[in-house]
Amino acid sequence: MIEIISGSSYSELNQSIDQLKSNSPFLDIKFIQAMEKSKSIGENTGWISFPLIAKRNDEIVGFMPIFLKEHSYGEYVFDHAWAQAFQQHGLSYYPKMLSAIPFTPITGCRILANDIEIKKALIKAIEKILVEYKISSCHILFPEKKDHELFNEMGWLSRKGIQFKWNNNAYNTFSEFLDTLSHNKRKKIKQERKKIEKNGIIIERKQGLDISSDDIDFFYQCYCETYRLHNSAPYLKQSFFYELLKTMPNRLLVIIAKKDGLNIASAFSIIGEDTLYGRYWGALEFFSGLHFELCYYQGQEFCIENKIKYFEGGAQGEHKLARGFEPFETFSNHFIAQPDFRVAISKFLNDELSRVDDYSSELEERTPYKKTNLNDFT
């Protein structure tokens, strides 16, 4: 018999969760625990921990990263219009349930389980919780495709989005990658990198135990500066990054730009099994092309040197196309407990889908890569 229980803290969970075999560094329990310990999530943040666990004979056989949300910030799948519609009809949209990695729009497994029946039991448990506690909705953000299809099968609403990733086609050098691009795109990248060189900027990459607390201090200063320029406050506390350095250092890559011996910019990435995830960046001085160098070209070179298959440079950003990134589909699933709103939101999503498909087709036509010459096959 499968027992479904919920908790109030990820810090209470032990490493037995890791035996469920996720290949995502973001579902390593130490990653979410670092958010809790640093108080980046929890009381007064709008992210209330609500992990959902499946047990059989006292053994953990399933897990979902669940939160109760008091707002819709830090999600990257936008439902503000839905919340407003609830409010206009005198209904409460918040708190809502959410399965996601906080502040991390990365596709991955959202139901860790030993078999399909356990996954279905967890999904049914969510639906029951929504009804019993009169919670408006539950949202599964950026699930991998097989999880997305399971939610579809069980009657949840489906939503599609677009992000960008770079595919390392077994390149031996960055120049070999550039040779696959159209003339204009190749020329532009070379010009951008030349500007960095002419400005006397030196780039240093640090991984794992080579990263010092001073490196984290400087990176966090840059991270905060990015938020300051956008008139907002950073989501993540500095101690979150210290905790990652302590508990999972081999997953970390810090890139630092220096000029005249002084640090001027930094980027922070997470290393997965086959993917490098570009996460955060900031600069204390502006130099043309510096963002592209730290956030894209250095990551691409790192992937080539370390034979990493993919590089995801963060959410959104059509400018990634010109740097060799290509569009790919992302998904989310939604269960709206109120029947009338479920119908209305379903219609909204159907209308939205055609626009997303049109946008995807347009992006495909704007590929930065050389056009295939049919004569090459004759």
N, C-alpha and C positions, 0 to 999 in steps of 0.2 A: 504494500500500500504506500502511495506517495503522500507525504505530508508537506504542505506549503506553509512556511512561516516567514514573517517579516521582522526586520530588526530596526534599530534606531541609530546604528553607527556601523560604519565599515571598519573602524578600528577594532571592533569586537571580533571580526572575522579572522580566522587564522589562515595559514598558508594552504590549508586543505582545499580552498577554492581553486588554487593554481593547478590541482590535479585534473581539473576539468578541461585542460589542454586548449587554451586560447593562444593563438600565435600573435596576438596584438599586444604591444607593450602597454597600451592604454587600459587593457583589462587585466593586467598584472595588478593584483590587489594592493601592492605597495604604491602604485601610482595614485589610486583613489584615496588610500590612507594618507598619503602625503598632503592631499588637498584638505582632508579633515584635520590633520595634526596642525597644519599651518593656519587653520580657520579661514581658508579661502572659500570653503563651503561650510554650512552649518548655521548656527544662530545668527540672525541679523544679516544674512546674505541672500535669503530667498531660495536657497537650496537646502532642503531638509532631507537628510539621509533616510532612505526607506528600502534597504536591500531586501530582495525577495529570494528566498532559498527553498529548494526542494530537497527533502530528505527521504531516504528509504532505509529502514532499520538503523536509524541514527547516523547514517552515512550521508554526507552531502553529495547529491547526484545532479543538482541543477542550481543555477544562479542567474539572476538578472540585476544589473545596476539600475536601481530605481530611485527616484527622488520625488518629493512633493515640492512643487514650485509655486512660489507666491508672486511670480512675475514671469516674463518671457525673455529676459535678457540672457546673453551668453549661450544661445541655442543654435542660431544660424539657420533655423527653419521658422519662418515668420508667421505667427498666428495672431498678431495684434488686432487685426480686423475681426477675427472670431471673438476675441475677448470683448471688444467694443459692442458687438452684436448682442452678446449675452447681457452686458450691462444695460444696454438700451431696452431690453425686455425684462429688466428687474431680476435677472438671474446672476449667480456668482460663477465666474469662470475659474477663479483661483480660490483655494489651491487646486492645482491639477497634478496628475501623475505624469512622470517623464522617465523614459529609459534612454539614457545617453551618457556620454562622458562629458562632464562639465567643461564648458568653454573650448570644446575640442570637436570640430566638425569633420571627424574622420570616420569613414565607412569601416565597419567591422561587425563581428558577432555581437548580438545583443541578448542572446539566450544561450548560455553555456549549459549543456545537458548531455547526459550519457545516451539518450535516445529520443526519438520523436514524441513518444507518449509523455515523457517528462516535460518537453517543451510545450505541448498542448495543455498539460495540467497547469503550468505556470501562466499561460495566457488566460485560461479560464479563471484562475485565481484572481488575476487583475480585474477581469470583468465583474467578478463577484464583489470585490472590494469597492469598485466604483459605485455599485448599486447600494451596498450596505451602508457606506459612509457618505452617500450623496455627493460624490466627487464628480465634477463636470465631465472629465475626459482623461484619456491616457494617450501619450504620444511616444512613438518609438522612432528615434532619430538616427539616421544613417546606418540602418541595419545592412548587413551583407545580403546579397540577392536571395539566397535560400531561406533566410529568416523572413525577409520581406514577402516572399511567395507564400510562406506558411501563414503569416498574418492575413494575407489576401484570402487564402483558402478558408480561414476562420471568420471571414466576414468583416475584417477591419478595412477602413478606408485607406486608399493608396495615394501617395503624392510623389512626384518626380522632381528632381532638381539637376543642376549641372555643376560640376567642378572640373578641375584641370589637373592632369598628371603628366609627368615626363617618363617615357619608356626608354630605358637603356638597352638598346639593341646590340648588346655585346660589343660596344665600342671599346677600342683600345686606348684612344686618346680623345681629348675634347675636340681637337682639330678634325678627327674622323667624324665626330657627330656634326660639326659645322658643315662638313662637305655634303651632308644629306639635305641641307636647307636650301631654299631658293636663294638666288644671288643677293637680293635686297636684304633679306633677313640675316644672311651670313655677314654681309658688310656692316650692318647695323650693330651686331653683337661685337664684331671686331673693333669697331669705333668706340663702343662703350667701354670695352676692356682697356683700350689704348688710353682713354682719358684717365682711368685709375692709375695706370702706370706713369703717365706724364705728371700726375699730381704727387708722385712719390709715395703713394699709399701702398703699404705692405700688408698682406693678408696672412693670418695665422689660423690654422685649424687645430683644435684640441679635442681629444676624445677620452672618455673614461677617466682613469686615475691621473691623467695629465692635466685635468681641469682642476684649478685651485679655487678656494673660497674667494680670493681676490677677483678671479675671472667671473664668478657668479655675481659678486658685488657690482662689477662694472657692467655686466650684461643687464642687471636689474635696473641700474641707473638709465641705461638706454631704453629698456622696456617701458619704464615710467615716462620717459620723455616722449615716446610715441603717443601715449595716452594724453599727455599734457597738450600736445599739439592739436589733438582732436577734442580738447576741452572735456575730458572724461577722466575717470579714475581707473586704475588697473584692477582687474578681477583677482589676480593671483598675488599672494603675499610673497615676500622675499624668502621666507622660511620654507615655502613649498619647493623652491629650487634647491635649497640646501638639503632638504630631505631626499629629493631625487638623487642628488650627488652622493648622499650617504647610502641609500638603499638600492639604487640601480644605476651606478655610474657608467657601466658599459653600454647603456642605452643612449648616452648623451653625447652630443656634438655641439661644441661652442666655436663659433667663428668670430675672430676679432680683427678689425681693421686698425692699423696704426699709421700715423703720419708724424714725422720728425720725432719719433720715439714715444709718442703719446697715443693712447687708445682713443679712437674717435667714433667707433661704431661696433655693434655686435649683433650676432644672430644666434638663435638657439634652436636645435633640432633634436628629434627623437629618432633613434635607429630601431627599425623593426626587423622582422625575419627576412623580408625581401623588399622592403620599402623604407626610404628615408622620408621622414615627415618634417617639413619646415614649419616651425610653429610661431616664433616671435622674433622681433628685431627692433632696433632703434639706433639712432645716430645723434651724437652731440654736435656735429657740424654737418652742413650740407655739401655734398660733392656730387656733381652730375654722374649718374650711373652707379653710385655706390650701393643703392638699394638692390639693383639688379645683380650686382657682383656678389653681395653677401647672401641674398635670398635665393638666387637661382643658379648662377654660374658656378659658385663654389660648391653648392650641393650637387650639381650635375657632375662636376669633376670628382667629388668624393664618391659618388655612386660608381663612376667608371673605374676608379682606382680600387674600389672594394667589391666590385662585381655585384652591386645591388641593383635589382631589376627595375624598381620604380622610384620616382621622386614626386611626392605631393607637396606643393609649395604653399598650402593654405587655401582657405575658402575664396571662391569668386575670383575675379580679375581676368578680364579678356586680354590684358596686356601680356599674360603668360603665353598666349598663342605665338607671339613674335619671338619667344625664347624657346620654342620647340615643345611646349606643353600642348597636350591635346585634350579635348573635352571627353568626359565620361559621365554616365548617369549615376545619380545618387537617389536614394529612396527614403521615404518615411511612411509610417503607418499610424492611423489615428482611430481611436474608439471614442465616439461621442455618446455619452449615456442618454442624453435627452433626445427622444426620437425625432421631433420636428427639426431640431438643429442638425441632427445626423443627416437628414435628407437635404437640408439647405447647404451644408458644407460639402456633401457629396456632389451636388450640382456645381458648386464653386470649383472643386477639384477637377471635375470633368472639363469645365470651360478652360481652366488653367492649363490642363495637359496639352491641349492643341497648341497653345502659345509656347510651351516649353519644347514641344517637338519641333515647331517651326524654328525656334532659336537654335536648337541642337543641329538642325540641318544647315542653317546659315553658318554656324561655326565650322562644321565639317568642310564647307566649301572654302573656308579661309585658311586652310592648312598652310603652315609655314614651310612644308617640305617640298622638294622638287617634284614636279609633275612627272608621272611615268610616261616614258616615250614608247608607244606601241611598237616602233621599229626595233626596240631592244629585244622583242620576242619573235622577230621574223628573220 
